[in-house]
Amino acid sequence: MKPINEMVTLEEWNVLLEDSTDSPILVFKHSTSCMISARAFKHVQTFQQGGEDKMDCFMVKVIESRRLSNEIARDTKIPHKSPQILLINNQQVVWNTSHWKITEHRLRQAVRKYC
């Protein structure tokens, strides 16, 4: 099972964005104080645990890492929401969704369609 790694620095984000030219990544923006975000996180974990669609997934805790979360929104030109998930391929967001729309099924569909 591939873990969901926490991203906490701008340097990590810059490296991961650059690395997305070689391999797509998922970035999950998570609010540790939100029940909707807790539910979405479970779907992301389930996605990572099964199937052939697994890929590198990184979590940003938006309250604890507000500066990083804001930088990701600026760099991707995707307005911030939480919970929110971004599928990034070749340094571009090819798919994103938020809140109740973050489900294991939708993640699998997006990965199969865009990667």
OpenMM code with the backbone's topology and positions (N, CA, C; nanometers):
from openmm import Vec3, app, unit

residues = "MET LYS PRO ILE ASN GLU MET VAL THR LEU GLU GLU TRP ASN VAL LEU LEU GLU ASP SER THR ASP SER PRO ILE LEU VAL PHE LYS HIS SER THR SER CYS MET ILE SER ALA ARG ALA PHE LYS HIS VAL GLN THR PHE GLN GLN GLY GLY GLU ASP LYS MET ASP CYS PHE MET VAL LYS VAL ILE GLU SER ARG ARG LEU SER ASN GLU ILE ALA ARG ASP THR LYS ILE PRO HIS LYS SER PRO GLN ILE LEU LEU ILE ASN ASN GLN GLN VAL VAL TRP ASN THR SER HIS TRP LYS ILE THR GLU HIS ARG LEU ARG GLN ALA VAL ARG LYS TYR CYS".split()
positions = [
    Vec3(0.0830, -0.1175, 0.0000),
    Vec3(0.0000, 0.0000, 0.0000),
    Vec3(0.0883, 0.1249, 0.0000),
    Vec3(0.0581, 0.2180, -0.0886),
    Vec3(0.1308, 0.3444, -0.0901),
    Vec3(0.0740, 0.4332, 0.0202),
    Vec3(0.1598, 0.4948, 0.0992),
    Vec3(0.1105, 0.5824, 0.2061),
    Vec3(0.0646, 0.7170, 0.1499),
    Vec3(-0.0097, 0.7882, 0.2307),
    Vec3(-0.0431, 0.9269, 0.2013),
    Vec3(0.0526, 1.0099, 0.2851),
    Vec3(0.1481, 1.0709, 0.2187),
    Vec3(0.2522, 1.1460, 0.2885),
    Vec3(0.2077, 1.2892, 0.3130),
    Vec3(0.2420, 1.3418, 0.4298),
    Vec3(0.2093, 1.4800, 0.4593),
    Vec3(0.3160, 1.5720, 0.4013),
    Vec3(0.2705, 1.6739, 0.3321),
    Vec3(0.3586, 1.7759, 0.2766),
    Vec3(0.3492, 1.8980, 0.3687),
    Vec3(0.4641, 1.9517, 0.4096),
    Vec3(0.4601, 2.0626, 0.5059),
    Vec3(0.5421, 2.1846, 0.4636),
    Vec3(0.6269, 2.1719, 0.3623),
    Vec3(0.7109, 2.2859, 0.3249),
    Vec3(0.6893, 2.3262, 0.1796),
    Vec3(0.7191, 2.4507, 0.1514),
    Vec3(0.7124, 2.4987, 0.0133),
    Vec3(0.8146, 2.4270, -0.0739),
    Vec3(0.9284, 2.3925, -0.0159),
    Vec3(1.0315, 2.3206, -0.0910),
    Vec3(0.9793, 2.1836, -0.1362),
    Vec3(0.9112, 2.1141, -0.0462),
    Vec3(0.8526, 1.9842, -0.0836),
    Vec3(0.7541, 2.0015, -0.1987),
    Vec3(0.6677, 2.1017, -0.1890),
    Vec3(0.5700, 2.1283, -0.2935),
    Vec3(0.6392, 2.1548, -0.4268),
    Vec3(0.7422, 2.2370, -0.4270),
    Vec3(0.8114, 2.2687, -0.5526),
    Vec3(0.8730, 2.1446, -0.6153),
    Vec3(0.9315, 2.0581, -0.5338),
    Vec3(0.9902, 1.9336, -0.5851),
    Vec3(0.8803, 1.8416, -0.6398),
    Vec3(0.7725, 1.8278, -0.5668),
    Vec3(0.6635, 1.7403, -0.6111),
    Vec3(0.6001, 1.7902, -0.7396),
    Vec3(0.5817, 1.9204, -0.7501),
    Vec3(0.5257, 1.9763, -0.8727),
    Vec3(0.6179, 1.9471, -0.9913),
    Vec3(0.7464, 1.9657, -0.9715),
    Vec3(0.8442, 1.9348, -1.0768),
    Vec3(0.8415, 1.7858, -1.1107),
    Vec3(0.8351, 1.7018, -1.0093),
    Vec3(0.8337, 1.5564, -1.0303),
    Vec3(0.7088, 1.5080, -1.1025),
    Vec3(0.6022, 1.5880, -1.1014),
    Vec3(0.4784, 1.5455, -1.1679),
    Vec3(0.4946, 1.5370, -1.3196),
    Vec3(0.6061, 1.5864, -1.3718),
    Vec3(0.6317, 1.5696, -1.5153),
    Vec3(0.6661, 1.4244, -1.5471),
    Vec3(0.7185, 1.3517, -1.4472),
    Vec3(0.7529, 1.2110, -1.4659),
    Vec3(0.6423, 1.1163, -1.4228),
    Vec3(0.5671, 1.1575, -1.3214),
    Vec3(0.4647, 1.0709, -1.2650),
    Vec3(0.3558, 1.1573, -1.2010),
    Vec3(0.2286, 1.1329, -1.2352),
    Vec3(0.1218, 1.2140, -1.1775),
    Vec3(0.1132, 1.1971, -1.0255),
    Vec3(0.0589, 1.2987, -0.9591),
    Vec3(0.0431, 1.2946, -0.8138),
    Vec3(-0.0972, 1.3429, -0.7756),
    Vec3(-0.1383, 1.3040, -0.6575),
    Vec3(-0.2601, 1.3559, -0.5963),
    Vec3(-0.2212, 1.4427, -0.4781),
    Vec3(-0.2864, 1.5575, -0.4657),
    Vec3(-0.2664, 1.6447, -0.3501),
    Vec3(-0.4025, 1.6608, -0.2833),
    Vec3(-0.4108, 1.6177, -0.1582),
    Vec3(-0.5341, 1.6244, -0.0810),
    Vec3(-0.5215, 1.7344, 0.0233),
    Vec3(-0.6066, 1.8352, 0.0133),
    Vec3(-0.6099, 1.9426, 0.1128),
    Vec3(-0.7106, 1.9026, 0.2199),
    Vec3(-0.6606, 1.8889, 0.3419),
    Vec3(-0.7373, 1.8312, 0.4519),
    Vec3(-0.7497, 1.9283, 0.5680),
    Vec3(-0.8738, 1.9468, 0.6136),
    Vec3(-0.8967, 2.0261, 0.7350),
    Vec3(-0.9156, 1.9291, 0.8507),
    Vec3(-0.8279, 1.9370, 0.9488),
    Vec3(-0.8329, 1.8441, 1.0618),
    Vec3(-0.9475, 1.8748, 1.1572),
    Vec3(-1.0216, 1.9818, 1.1326),
    Vec3(-1.1337, 2.0160, 1.2200),
    Vec3(-1.2690, 1.9992, 1.1519),
    Vec3(-1.2717, 1.9325, 1.0382),
    Vec3(-1.3936, 1.9235, 0.9576),
    Vec3(-1.4350, 1.7777, 0.9373),
    Vec3(-1.5590, 1.7469, 0.9683),
    Vec3(-1.6080, 1.6099, 0.9515),
    Vec3(-1.6196, 1.5704, 0.8037),
    Vec3(-1.6519, 1.6657, 0.7174),
    Vec3(-1.6578, 1.6360, 0.5739),
    Vec3(-1.5186, 1.5980, 0.5250),
    Vec3(-1.4186, 1.6685, 0.5731),
    Vec3(-1.2811, 1.6389, 0.5352),
    Vec3(-1.2373, 1.5023, 0.5889),
    Vec3(-1.2797, 1.4678, 0.7092),
    Vec3(-1.2469, 1.3359, 0.7656),
    Vec3(-1.3062, 1.2252, 0.6794),
    Vec3(-1.4286, 1.2445, 0.6321),
    Vec3(-1.4925, 1.1463, 0.5443),
    Vec3(-1.4165, 1.1360, 0.4113),
    Vec3(-1.3812, 1.2499, 0.3547),
    Vec3(-1.3071, 1.2509, 0.2284),
    Vec3(-1.1721, 1.1821, 0.2445),
    Vec3(-1.1052, 1.2056, 0.3581),
    Vec3(-0.9761, 1.1427, 0.3839),
    Vec3(-0.9885, 0.9908, 0.3845),
    Vec3(-1.0960, 0.9384, 0.4399),
    Vec3(-1.1182, 0.7931, 0.4386),
    Vec3(-1.1313, 0.7410, 0.2958),
    Vec3(-1.1975, 0.8162, 0.2096),
    Vec3(-1.2087, 0.7754, 0.0689),
    Vec3(-1.0727, 0.7763, 0.0002),
    Vec3(-0.9908, 0.8769, 0.0301),
    Vec3(-0.8574, 0.8829, -0.0294),
    Vec3(-0.7736, 0.7651, 0.0202),
    Vec3(-0.7834, 0.7339, 0.1486),
    Vec3(-0.7104, 0.6193, 0.2034),
    Vec3(-0.7548, 0.4894, 0.1368),
    Vec3(-0.8840, 0.4716, 0.1197),
    Vec3(-0.9360, 0.3508, 0.0554),
    Vec3(-0.8866, 0.3409, -0.0879),
    Vec3(-0.8858, 0.4535, -0.1575),
    Vec3(-0.8319, 0.4574, -0.2931),
    Vec3(-0.6870, 0.4098, -0.2949),
    Vec3(-0.6074, 0.4587, -0.2014),
    Vec3(-0.4654, 0.4235, -0.1957),
    Vec3(-0.4429, 0.2774, -0.1588),
    Vec3(-0.5360, 0.2163, -0.0884),
    Vec3(-0.5176, 0.0793, -0.0409),
    Vec3(-0.5496, -0.0265, -0.1453),
    Vec3(-0.6244, 0.0071, -0.2475),
    Vec3(-0.6648, -0.0981, -0.3395),
    Vec3(-0.6564, -0.0581, -0.4844),
    Vec3(-0.6569, -0.1588, -0.5681),
    Vec3(-0.6614, -0.1351, -0.7116),
    Vec3(-0.5281, -0.0999, -0.7729),
    Vec3(-0.5287, -0.1011, -0.9034),
    Vec3(-0.4068, -0.0743, -0.9796),
    Vec3(-0.3845, 0.0744, -1.0024),
    Vec3(-0.4775, 0.1557, -0.9587),
    Vec3(-0.4699, 0.2992, -0.9852),
    Vec3(-0.3895, 0.3763, -0.8813),
    Vec3(-0.3292, 0.3067, -0.7866),
    Vec3(-0.2556, 0.3749, -0.6801),
    Vec3(-0.1467, 0.4653, -0.7386),
    Vec3(-0.1265, 0.5765, -0.6730),
    Vec3(-0.0217, 0.6686, -0.7152),
    Vec3(0.0244, 0.7472, -0.5932),
    Vec3(0.1283, 0.8246, -0.6099),
    Vec3(0.1767, 0.9047, -0.4992),
    Vec3(0.0706, 1.0073, -0.4602),
    Vec3(0.0407, 1.0101, -0.3319),
    Vec3(-0.0606, 1.1001, -0.2791),
    Vec3(-0.0025, 1.1759, -0.1604),
    Vec3(-0.0277, 1.3055, -0.1588),
    Vec3(0.0265, 1.3915, -0.0547),
    Vec3(-0.0853, 1.4727, 0.0076),
    Vec3(-0.0792, 1.4848, 0.1389),
    Vec3(-0.1799, 1.5580, 0.2136),
    Vec3(-0.1204, 1.6879, 0.2664),
    Vec3(-0.2001, 1.7926, 0.2587),
    Vec3(-0.1656, 1.9202, 0.3195),
    Vec3(-0.2732, 1.9490, 0.4234),
    Vec3(-0.2333, 1.9641, 0.5475),
    Vec3(-0.3271, 2.0030, 0.6526),
    Vec3(-0.3418, 2.1542, 0.6449),
    Vec3(-0.4587, 2.1979, 0.6004),
    Vec3(-0.4756, 2.3379, 0.5632),
    Vec3(-0.4698, 2.4345, 0.6818),
    Vec3(-0.5077, 2.3902, 0.7994),
    Vec3(-0.5005, 2.4793, 0.9159),
    Vec3(-0.3554, 2.4913, 0.9621),
    Vec3(-0.2898, 2.3783, 0.9746),
    Vec3(-0.1528, 2.3748, 1.0241),
    Vec3(-0.0522, 2.4275, 0.9213),
    Vec3(-0.0828, 2.4155, 0.7935),
    Vec3(0.0097, 2.4574, 0.6865),
    Vec3(-0.0592, 2.5557, 0.5919),
    Vec3(-0.1160, 2.6585, 0.6491),
    Vec3(-0.1938, 2.7562, 0.5716),
    Vec3(-0.1114, 2.8198, 0.4598),
    Vec3(0.0120, 2.8577, 0.4883),
    Vec3(0.0972, 2.9212, 0.3856),
    Vec3(0.1179, 2.8283, 0.2665),
    Vec3(0.1448, 2.7019, 0.2941),
    Vec3(0.1644, 2.6036, 0.1875),
    Vec3(0.0359, 2.5850, 0.1077),
    Vec3(-0.0753, 2.5727, 0.1774),
    Vec3(-0.2040, 2.5562, 0.1100),
    Vec3(-0.2333, 2.6743, 0.0174),
    Vec3(-0.2063, 2.7940, 0.0649),
    Vec3(-0.2283, 2.9131, -0.0172),
    Vec3(-0.1357, 2.9154, -0.1390),
    Vec3(-0.0115, 2.8726, -0.1209),
    Vec3(0.0833, 2.8686, -0.2333),
    Vec3(0.0379, 2.7681, -0.3400),
    Vec3(-0.0123, 2.6548, -0.2973),
    Vec3(-0.0633, 2.5555, -0.3924),
    Vec3(-0.1786, 2.6154, -0.4727),
    Vec3(-0.2679, 2.6873, -0.4061),
    Vec3(-0.3793, 2.7524, -0.4761),
    Vec3(-0.3270, 2.8541, -0.5777),
    Vec3(-0.2270, 2.9321, -0.5381),
    Vec3(-0.1695, 3.0307, -0.6314),
    Vec3(-0.1025, 2.9624, -0.7507),
    Vec3(-0.0198, 2.8628, -0.7228),
    Vec3(0.0561, 2.7968, -0.8295),
    Vec3(-0.0345, 2.7212, -0.9277),
    Vec3(-0.1405, 2.6618, -0.8766),
    Vec3(-0.2279, 2.5814, -0.9631),
    Vec3(-0.3418, 2.6626, -1.0242),
    Vec3(-0.3642, 2.7825, -0.9688),
    Vec3(-0.4755, 2.8678, -1.0114),
    Vec3(-0.6112, 2.8012, -0.9853),
    Vec3(-0.6132, 2.7136, -0.8852),
    Vec3(-0.7367, 2.6489, -0.8414),
    Vec3(-0.7729, 2.7108, -0.7058),
    Vec3(-0.8860, 2.7812, -0.6974),
    Vec3(-0.9237, 2.8426, -0.5693),
    Vec3(-0.9278, 2.7397, -0.4566),
    Vec3(-0.8820, 2.7821, -0.3405),
    Vec3(-0.8752, 2.6928, -0.2248),
    Vec3(-1.0134, 2.6513, -0.1765),
    Vec3(-1.0251, 2.5233, -0.1456),
    Vec3(-1.1391, 2.4663, -0.0760),
    Vec3(-1.0824, 2.3587, 0.0146),
    Vec3(-1.1593, 2.3202, 0.1145),
    Vec3(-1.1183, 2.2032, 0.1921),
    Vec3(-1.2436, 2.1355, 0.2458),
    Vec3(-1.2481, 2.0059, 0.2290),
    Vec3(-1.1452, 1.9250, 0.1656),
    Vec3(-1.1445, 1.9458, 0.0137),
    Vec3(-1.0301, 1.9193, -0.0439),
    Vec3(-1.0119, 1.9347, -0.1884),
    Vec3(-0.9045, 1.8374, -0.2333),
    Vec3(-0.9217, 1.7833, -0.3539),
    Vec3(-0.8171, 1.6967, -0.4084),
    Vec3(-0.7829, 1.7420, -0.5496),
    Vec3(-0.6537, 1.7421, -0.5788),
    Vec3(-0.6023, 1.7845, -0.7087),
    Vec3(-0.5244, 1.6687, -0.7706),
    Vec3(-0.5536, 1.6378, -0.8939),
    Vec3(-0.4758, 1.5409, -0.9709),
    Vec3(-0.3856, 1.6224, -1.0630),
    Vec3(-0.2552, 1.6082, -1.0426),
    Vec3(-0.1578, 1.6894, -1.1148),
    Vec3(-0.0725, 1.6002, -1.2029),
    Vec3(-0.0682, 1.6336, -1.3303),
    Vec3(0.0113, 1.5602, -1.4277),
    Vec3(0.0835, 1.6640, -1.5134),
    Vec3(0.2137, 1.6474, -1.5310),
    Vec3(0.2943, 1.7428, -1.6084),
    Vec3(0.2783, 1.8856, -1.5577),
    Vec3(0.2784, 1.9004, -1.4265),
    Vec3(0.2718, 2.0294, -1.3590),
    Vec3(0.1402, 2.1040, -1.3819),
    Vec3(0.0385, 2.0329, -1.4268),
    Vec3(-0.0921, 2.0931, -1.4506),
    Vec3(-0.1988, 2.0164, -1.3741),
    Vec3(-0.2954, 2.0877, -1.3171),
    Vec3(-0.4097, 2.0211, -1.2553),
    Vec3(-0.5001, 1.9742, -1.3679),
    Vec3(-0.5131, 1.8423, -1.3807),
    Vec3(-0.5965, 1.7861, -1.4871),
    Vec3(-0.7362, 1.7522, -1.4377),
    Vec3(-0.7510, 1.7482, -1.3048),
    Vec3(-0.8824, 1.7202, -1.2443),
    Vec3(-0.8770, 1.7639, -1.0991),
    Vec3(-0.9893, 1.8125, -1.0508),
    Vec3(-0.9998, 1.8445, -0.9083),
    Vec3(-1.1451, 1.8387, -0.8665),
    Vec3(-1.1648, 1.8167, -0.7389),
    Vec3(-1.2986, 1.8201, -0.6824),
    Vec3(-1.2870, 1.8488, -0.5339),
    Vec3(-1.4014, 1.8672, -0.4700),
    Vec3(-1.3985, 1.9011, -0.3279),
    Vec3(-1.5212, 1.8465, -0.2546),
    Vec3(-1.5140, 1.8573, -0.1267),
    Vec3(-1.6201, 1.8240, -0.0331),
    Vec3(-1.6764, 1.6833, -0.0553),
    Vec3(-1.8071, 1.6719, -0.0664),
    Vec3(-1.8742, 1.5409, -0.0753),
    Vec3(-1.8418, 1.4679, -0.2057),
    Vec3(-1.7879, 1.5382, -0.3029),
    Vec3(-1.7561, 1.4757, -0.4321),
    Vec3(-1.6256, 1.3969, -0.4286),
    Vec3(-1.5533, 1.4049, -0.3177),
    Vec3(-1.4307, 1.3254, -0.3044),
    Vec3(-1.4704, 1.1856, -0.2597),
    Vec3(-1.4696, 1.0940, -0.3562),
    Vec3(-1.5017, 0.9545, -0.3264),
    Vec3(-1.3984, 0.8640, -0.3931),
    Vec3(-1.3862, 0.7446, -0.3399),
    Vec3(-1.2946, 0.6482, -0.4004),
    Vec3(-1.3295, 0.6262, -0.5474),
    Vec3(-1.4567, 0.6108, -0.5767),
    Vec3(-1.5014, 0.5853, -0.7143),
    Vec3(-1.4611, 0.6992, -0.8081),
    Vec3(-1.4853, 0.8222, -0.7664),
    Vec3(-1.4495, 0.9365, -0.8518),
    Vec3(-1.2986, 0.9497, -0.8694),
    Vec3(-1.2230, 0.9176, -0.7653),
    Vec3(-1.0770, 0.9190, -0.7777),
    Vec3(-1.0317, 0.8186, -0.8834),
    Vec3(-1.0858, 0.6975, -0.8766),
    Vec3(-1.0485, 0.5951, -0.9751),
    Vec3(-1.0848, 0.6391, -1.1166),
    Vec3(-1.2032, 0.6942, -1.1332),
    Vec3(-1.2455, 0.7419, -1.2657),
    Vec3(-1.1495, 0.8484, -1.3180),
    Vec3(-1.1147, 0.9429, -1.2341),
    Vec3(-1.0261, 1.0520, -1.2767),
    Vec3(-0.8882, 1.0020, -1.3156),
    Vec3(-0.8326, 0.9131, -1.2328),
    Vec3(-0.6997, 0.8603, -1.2601),
    Vec3(-0.6993, 0.7838, -1.3923),
    Vec3(-0.8023, 0.7032, -1.4129),
    Vec3(-0.8096, 0.6261, -1.5382),
    Vec3(-0.8279, 0.7158, -1.6587),
    Vec3(-0.9010, 0.8237, -1.6426),
    Vec3(-0.9276, 0.9135, -1.7549),
    Vec3(-0.8096, 1.0030, -1.7884),
    Vec3(-0.7401, 1.0542, -1.6866),
    Vec3(-0.6407, 1.1581, -1.7102),
    Vec3(-0.4956, 1.1139, -1.7012),
    Vec3(-0.4706, 0.9883, -1.6596),
    Vec3(-0.3316, 0.9469, -1.6431),
    Vec3(-0.2984, 0.8233, -1.7249),
] * unit.nanometer
topology = app.Topology()
chain = topology.addChain("A")
for resn in residues:
    res = topology.addResidue(resn, chain)
    for name in ("N", "CA", "C"):
        topology.addAtom(name, app.Element.getBySymbol(name[0]), res)
